[in-house]
């Protein structure tokens, strides 16, 4: 009886933990810093009371990230379209190209995530802890 109770308790804890972990990971998107944080920063440059050098750093991060994100998104779209055509074409049995496309998509995802890291840490450095926390708070408020 005690053994069964212990097993049931452990199972309940593991299930509860997996649901909480799953919910947290579902909310996080690897491109969050670029897609959500940067627009908030850029839209609020005038009210963040940043120093001119901070504004220059933020604008440099935005310029760099925007052009790279645009390229990645365009290339990603092209590859997904090509993969769809390869997969849905009954006459196309070229698994080699389909596998190559998947590898290229994975490489673009890696670039996107790396860009996200660079953007987030660049913003942390440029804004400082207090301003960065203010931006994150704004993001959290807007998402609820």
DODREN-630526 format. One line per 5 residues: their letters; for each residue x, y, z of N, C-alpha, C. Coordinates in pm, 1 decimal. Layout:
N
A) X/Y/Z/X/Y/Z/X/Y/Z; ...
END
This chain:
144
XXXXX) 82.5/-119.3/0.0/0.0/0.0/0.0/86.8/125.5/0.0; 183.8/131.8/88.8/272.3/247.2/98.0/352.8/263.4/-29.5; 395.8/149.5/-85.0/473.9/152.9/-208.7/389.9/210.0/-323.5; 264.5/166.1/-332.6/174.1/214.6/-437.5/147.2/364.5/-420.4; 125.6/408.4/-296.7/103.0/549.4/-268.2/224.0/632.9/-307.6
XXXXX) 341.4/582.0/-274.1/464.6/652.1/-309.9/480.2/661.7/-461.4; 453.9/552.5/-531.8/463.0/552.6/-678.4/361.9/649.3/-739.9; 240.5/649.8/-688.3/138.3/741.9/-739.0/177.7/887.6/-715.0; 233.7/915.3/-598.3/277.7/1051.3/-566.3/389.7/1094.7/-659.7; 486.5/1004.6/-680.0/597.9/1036.1/-770.3/547.0/1059.9/-912.1
XXXXX) 454.1/976.8/-957.8/398.7/992.6/-1092.0/327.5/1127.1/-1104.1; 251.3/1164.2/-1002.0/179.8/1292.5/-1004.3/276.7/1409.4/-1010.2; 384.3/1400.3/-931.5/484.1/1507.6/-932.7/550.9/1518.5/-1068.7; 586.0/1404.9/-1126.9/651.7/1407.0/-1258.2/559.2/1461.6/-1365.9; 433.4/1421.1/-1361.4/337.7/1472.0/-1460.1/318.7/1622.2/-1442.8
XXXXX) 302.5/1667.2/-1318.8/287.6/1810.8/-1292.7/409.1/1888.2/-1337.6; 527.6/1835.5/-1310.7/651.6/1901.8/-1352.7/660.7/1908.5/-1503.7; 625.1/1800.3/-1572.6/636.2/1801.7/-1718.5/537.7/1900.3/-1780.0; 417.8/1915.4/-1720.9/322.9/2012.9/-1774.2/374.3/2154.4/-1754.6; 428.5/2185.0/-1636.2/481.1/2319.0/-1610.7/598.9/2349.3/-1701.6
XXXXX) 688.4/2254.8/-1719.3/803.4/2273.7/-1806.7/757.6/2292.0/-1950.6; 660.9/2211.4/-1992.0/610.6/2220.1/-2128.3/547.6/2356.4/-2153.8; 469.4/2407.1/-2060.7/405.7/2538.1/-2078.6/510.5/2647.3/-2090.9; 613.9/2639.7/-2008.8/719.0/2741.9/-2013.7/794.6/2737.4/-2145.5; 824.2/2617.9/-2194.3/900.1/2609.2/-2319.1/813.9/2643.5/-2439.8
XXXXX) 684.0/2620.7/-2432.0/598.0/2656.5/-2544.2/588.4/2807.2/-2561.7; 598.9/2882.6/-2452.7/587.7/3027.4/-2460.4/714.0/3091.7/-2516.0; 828.8/3026.5/-2499.6/955.1/3085.3/-2544.6/975.9/3057.9/-2692.2; 1006.4/3162.5/-2763.9/1037.7/3148.9/-2905.8/1182.0/3194.8/-2924.8; 1261.5/3114.3/-2993.7/1402.1/3150.6/-3009.1/1425.7/3287.6/-3071.2
XXXXX) 1332.0/3335.7/-3149.9/1351.2/3466.0/-3212.7/1289.7/3579.6/-3131.4; 1252.5/3554.0/-3007.4/1184.6/3654.7/-2924.9/1259.7/3786.2/-2915.1; 1388.9/3780.8/-2892.9/1465.3/3904.8/-2875.0/1456.4/3994.5/-2996.8; 1469.9/3935.7/-3113.6/1467.3/4014.4/-3236.1/1325.9/4058.5/-3268.7; 1232.2/3967.1/-3256.9/1095.9/3993.2/-3301.3/1015.9/4077.0/-3202.4
XXXXX) 1037.4/4058.3/-3072.8/953.9/4128.6/-2975.1/1026.4/4235.9/-2895.5; 1148.2/4208.6/-2853.6/1218.4/4308.0/-2772.4/1262.7/4428.8/-2853.7; 1321.2/4404.2/-2969.5/1376.0/4514.3/-3048.9/1269.6/4616.7/-3088.2; 1151.0/4575.7/-3133.8/1048.7/4677.6/-3164.6/1009.4/4761.6/-3043.0; 1003.0/4699.5/-2925.3/969.2/4776.1/-2804.8/1077.3/4879.6/-2776.6
XXXXX) 1202.7/4838.1/-2789.4/1313.3/4931.9/-2767.3/1306.5/5046.0/-2867.8; 1292.8/5012.8/-2994.9/1293.5/5115.6/-3099.1/1174.5/5210.5/-3086.4; 1058.4/5155.9/-3048.3/939.4/5239.8/-3032.9/947.4/5331.1/-2910.6; 1034.4/5299.1/-2816.7/1041.3/5374.8/-2691.9/1175.3/5443.7/-2670.1; 1252.5/5463.7/-2775.1/1383.7/5527.4/-2760.8/1373.1/5663.1/-2691.7
XXXXX) 1268.4/5737.2/-2725.5/1255.0/5872.4/-2669.9/1218.9/5874.4/-2521.6; 1152.2/5770.9/-2471.3/1110.7/5772.3/-2330.6/1200.0/5685.8/-2240.4; 1297.5/5618.0/-2297.6/1386.7/5534.1/-2216.9/1499.6/5614.4/-2152.4; 1510.4/5739.6/-2189.6/1615.5/5826.1/-2135.6/1754.6/5766.1/-2153.6; 1781.9/5722.7/-2275.3/1912.0/5664.5/-2305.1/2012.7/5773.1/-2339.3
XXXXX) 2136.5/5743.6/-2313.5/2245.4/5833.2/-2351.9/2265.7/5821.1/-2503.8; 2320.3/5924.4/-2567.8/2341.1/5918.1/-2713.8/2420.1/5795.0/-2757.8; 2521.2/5755.9/-2681.2/2599.1/5637.7/-2720.6/2516.7/5509.2/-2708.2; 2424.5/5504.8/-2611.2/2335.5/5389.4/-2598.8/2241.0/5381.8/-2718.0; 2189.0/5497.1/-2757.6/2098.4/5502.0/-2873.2/2171.5/5454.9/-2998.3
XXXXX) 2295.1/5498.8/-3015.7/2374.1/5455.2/-3131.1/2396.8/5304.2/-3129.9; 2426.1/5248.3/-3011.5/2446.7/5103.0/-3000.7/2318.3/5027.6/-3035.7; 2206.4/5072.7/-2982.1/2078.1/5007.5/-3008.4/2044.7/5014.8/-3157.0; 2064.2/5129.4/-3218.1/2035.7/5143.3/-3361.2/2126.8/5053.9/-3445.0; 2252.6/5040.4/-3404.9/2345.4/4952.9/-3477.1/2299.8/4807.1/-3466.7
XXXXX) 2256.7/4766.1/-3348.5/2204.8/4630.0/-3329.9/2081.6/4609.6/-3417.3; 1992.9/4706.6/-3418.3/1869.4/4696.4/-3497.3/1900.4/4686.5/-3646.6; 1991.2/4772.1/-3695.3/2026.3/4768.8/-3838.3/2083.5/4633.7/-3877.1; 2178.3/4586.2/-3798.6/2242.4/4458.2/-3828.3/2140.6/4344.9/-3825.7; 2062.4/4339.6/-3720.0/1967.5/4230.2/-3704.4/1857.0/4233.2/-3808.0
XXXXX) 1806.5/4350.4/-3840.3/1696.1/4359.1/-3934.8/1735.3/4301.8/-4070.4; 1850.4/4342.2/-4120.8/1890.0/4294.9/-4253.4/1914.1/4144.6/-4253.6; 1973.6/4092.6/-4148.2/2000.1/3948.4/-4142.0/1869.4/3870.8/-4125.8; 1780.8/3919.4/-4040.4/1652.1/3852.2/-4021.7/1572.7/3850.9/-4151.9; 1573.3/3960.8/-4223.4/1502.7/3965.8/-4351.6/1558.2/3862.1/-4449.6
XXXXX) 1690.4/3850.7/-4456.9/1752.6/3753.0/-4545.3/1715.5/3610.6/-4502.9; 1727.3/3581.9/-4373.0/1695.7/3448.1/-4322.4/1550.6/3413.2/-4351.3; 1459.1/3506.2/-4324.6/1317.1/3479.9/-4347.4/1286.9/3452.7/-4494.7; 1347.6/3530.1/-4583.6/1325.4/3509.9/-4726.4/1380.0/3373.9/-4771.4; 1499.9/3342.4/-4727.0/1561.2/3215.1/-4763.9/1482.3/3097.8/-4705.0
XXXXX) 1437.7/3113.2/-4582.0/1359.0/3008.9/-4515.3/1229.6/2983.4/-4593.2; 1163.2/3090.7/-4632.3/1039.0/3078.5/-4710.2/1065.0/3006.0/-4842.3; 1172.1/3044.2/-4911.3/1204.9/2979.4/-5038.9/1230.6/2830.1/-5021.1; 1305.4/2795.3/-4918.6/1336.3/2654.1/-4895.1/1212.1/2574.6/-4855.9; 1126.3/2633.4/-4772.4/1002.4/2563.9/-4735.1/913.5/2542.4/-4856.8
XXXXX) 908.0/2641.0/-4944.0/828.5/2627.2/-5066.2/884.9/2516.7/-5153.4; 1017.0/2515.5/-5168.2/1080.6/2410.4/-5248.7/1057.1/2273.1/-5186.3; 1068.6/2262.3/-5055.4/1046.2/2134.0/-4988.2/902.6/2087.6/-5008.9; 808.7/2179.3/-5000.3/668.9/2144.2/-5023.1/649.9/2089.5/-5164.0; 711.3/2155.1/-5261.6/700.5/2108.6/-5400.2/761.4/1969.8/-5417.0
XXXXX) 877.4/1947.8/-5356.7/943.8/1817.4/-5366.2/857.9/1708.9/-5301.7; 803.1/1738.5/-5184.6/725.8/1638.6/-5111.8/590.9/1608.6/-5175.4; 527.9/1707.4/-5235.9/394.5/1688.2/-5291.5/393.2/1644.5/-5437.1; 507.6/1645.7/-5501.8/517.7/1603.1/-5641.8/530.4/1450.8/-5646.7; 425.9/1384.1/-5693.9/424.4/1237.3/-5697.9/535.7/1181.7/-5786.5
XXXXX) 580.8/1257.4/-5884.6/685.7/1211.4/-5976.1/827.0/1234.2/-5922.2; 839.2/1314.3/-5818.2/971.9/1346.9/-5765.1/1007.3/1249.3/-5653.2; 1105.4/1166.6/-5678.1/1149.3/1068.7/-5579.3/1288.4/1102.4/-5527.6; 1326.5/1229.6/-5538.3/1459.8/1275.5/-5501.4/1469.5/1300.2/-5350.1; 1492.5/1196.3/-5274.3/1504.0/1210.9/-5128.9/1630.6/1287.2/-5091.9
XXXXX) 1731.1/1280.1/-5177.3/1856.9/1349.6/-5147.9/1833.8/1500.4/-5139.0; 1760.2/1557.4/-5233.4/1734.3/1701.7/-5230.9/1647.4/1738.8/-5112.1; 1547.0/1657.9/-5082.5/1460.1/1686.4/-4967.7/1542.1/1687.7/-4838.2; 1631.6/1592.0/-4823.8/1716.8/1586.3/-4705.1/1810.4/1706.3/-4699.4; 1860.5/1747.2/-4813.8/1947.7/1865.2/-4820.2/1871.2/1991.6/-4779.8
XXXXX) 1747.6/2002.9/-4825.1/1665.5/2119.1/-4788.8/1643.6/2123.0/-4637.7; 1615.8/2008.5/-4578.0/1595.4/2003.3/-4432.8/1722.2/2048.4/-4361.0; 1837.8/2005.7/-4409.3/1964.7/2047.4/-4348.1/1984.6/2198.8/-4362.5; 1947.5/2254.1/-4476.5/1959.2/2398.7/-4498.3/1863.4/2475.1/-4407.6; 1742.2/2422.3/-4389.0/1647.0/2485.0/-4297.5/1700.2/2482.6/-4153.8
XXXXX) 1760.2/2371.7/-4115.1/1818.0/2361.5/-3981.0/1932.0/2461.9/-3963.3; 2011.8/2481.1/-4065.7/2121.4/2578.3/-4058.6/2066.7/2721.4/-4045.1; 1959.0/2750.1/-4116.8/1896.5/2882.2/-4103.1/1838.9/2902.1/-3962.8; 1780.0/2796.4/-3906.3/1730.8/2806.4/-3768.2/1845.6/2833.6/-3672.7; 1957.7/2768.2/-3695.1/2075.3/2791.4/-3611.2/2121.0/2936.9/-3622.7
XXXXX) 2122.9/2989.7/-3743.8/2161.1/3130.3/-3763.8/2062.6/3223.0/-3693.8; 1934.5/3190.9/-3702.3/1830.9/3273.0/-3639.4/1848.0/3273.9/-3487.8; 1873.4/3157.2/-3430.6/1891.1/3149.6/-3285.5/2018.5/3220.5/-3241.1; 2124.1/3208.0/-3318.5/2248.7/3277.5/-3287.2/2228.1/3427.7/-3292.9; 2155.7/3473.0/-3392.7/2124.0/3615.0/-3405.2/2043.1/3662.9/-3284.7
XXXXX) 1951.6/3579.4/-3238.1/1871.8/3612.7/-3120.8/1959.8/3631.1/-2998.2; 2054.8/3538.7/-2980.3/2147.9/3551.5/-2868.2/2226.0/3681.7/-2876.7; 2279.1/3709.4/-2994.3/2357.8/3831.1/-3013.1/2274.5/3955.6/-2987.1; 2150.0/3953.9/-3032.2/2060.6/4068.0/-3012.2/2030.4/4086.3/-2863.5; 1991.3/3979.4/-2796.4/1954.1/3989.4/-2654.6/2071.7/4036.6/-2570.5
XXXXX) 2188.4/3975.8/-2590.6/2303.7/4015.0/-2510.9/2355.2/4153.4/-2550.8; 2340.3/4188.7/-2677.8/2376.0/4324.0/-2721.2/2287.4/4428.7/-2655.6; 2156.7/4399.2/-2648.5/2064.0/4491.4/-2582.3/2093.0/4501.7/-2433.0; 2123.2/4388.6/-2370.3/2156.4/4392.0/-2227.6/2276.9/4481.8/-2202.9; 2376.5/4468.7/-2288.1/2499.1/4547.8/-2273.1/2472.0/4696.1/-2299.8
XXXXX) 2399.5/4723.6/-2408.2/2374.9/4863.1/-2446.9/2281.4/4934.6/-2349.9; 2178.2/4865.8/-2303.6/2076.9/4929.0/-2219.4/2112.9/4929.0/-2071.7; 2185.1/4831.3/-2029.2/2209.9/4816.2/-1886.0/2095.7/4738.2/-1823.0; 2120.9/4688.4/-1703.1/2025.8/4600.2/-1634.9/1888.8/4665.6/-1613.6; 1886.5/4786.7/-1562.9/1759.8/4853.0/-1528.9/1671.6/4875.9/-1652.0
XXXXX) 1730.4/4930.2/-1757.8/1652.5/4957.8/-1879.8/1609.3/4828.3/-1947.9; 1697.9/4727.1/-1945.8/1662.5/4598.8/-2006.3/1544.4/4536.7/-1932.1; 1547.9/4541.6/-1799.4/1435.9/4489.4/-1720.0/1307.7/4566.6/-1749.1; 1318.9/4695.4/-1772.9/1202.4/4778.0/-1807.2/1141.4/4731.1/-1939.5; 1226.6/4702.4/-2036.0/1179.0/4653.5/-2166.9/1112.0/4517.5/-2151.0
XXXXX) 1173.8/4429.0/-2074.2/1115.7/4296.1/-2052.0/981.5/4308.4/-1980.2; 972.0/4398.5/-1884.1/844.8/4421.0/-1814.2/737.8/4470.8/-1910.2; 775.7/4560.1/-1999.6/681.4/4610.3/-2100.4/633.5/4496.8/-2189.4; 725.6/4411.0/-2230.2/691.2/4296.3/-2313.3/595.2/4203.6/-2239.3; 624.5/4175.0/-2113.8/537.2/4088.3/-2034.8/399.2/4149.2/-2016.7
XXXX) 393.6/4280.8/-1994.8/264.8/4349.6/-1978.7/184.7/4341.4/-2108.6; 249.8/4362.5/-2223.0/181.1/4360.6/-2351.9/131.4/4221.1/-2388.7; 199.9/4117.8/-2339.2/162.1/3982.5/-2376.0/47.0/3927.1/-2292.4; 2.7/4002.7/-2191.1/-108.1/3953.2/-2106.6/-233.8/4023.5/-2138.1
END
